[in-house]
């Protein structure tokens, strides 16, 4: 099991990032919560990781905090919740917000998350009720920030591509971005705002 990686952040384009560890490039998928904590490319980064081995390949997921990784691991144990949906949930709300929804029985709050319907929300309520108290405290790795990520396409186009990679249909991703005032925003901020707007419904 690969539990942690420390290396140079070579590339990031949500939901994928590439970390160079002593000359070996590790491709990971991450939530927008983790992307918000990443430094610029070329800086050193430390991520907690989860390796998933399936018949069609090995998939590595990266997290800025132990709490986020713990919630991801709990979520993928819920029937009907795979890794992609778990990342969408983690992109749509913080560990603390998710825990509050479960403790307060707020299924409506959960159904505002992309990909979470009424049945999945109810299943999360039942199966996660006893697990949220076991999650470690939020916080985790502090990552340096400096400068902005250079882009080759417009931030809005990058945001649409990232939303499609997260599981949205292209027309829906375009609508999510078109609703926002994106002037002066980077792609990661556009994605964050689009996901927040989707959660609010």
Secondary structure, DSSP 4 states (H G I P E B T S, - for coil): ---EEEEEEEEEETTEEEEEETTEEEEEE--HHHHHH---TTSEEEEEEEEEEETTEEEEEEESSHHHHHHHHHHTTSTT--HHHHHHHHHHS-HHHHHHHHHHT-HHHHHTSTT--HHHHHHHHHHHTTTGGGSPPS--------S----SS-HHHHHHHHHHHTT--HHHHHHHHHTS--TT--HHHHHHHHHHHHHH-
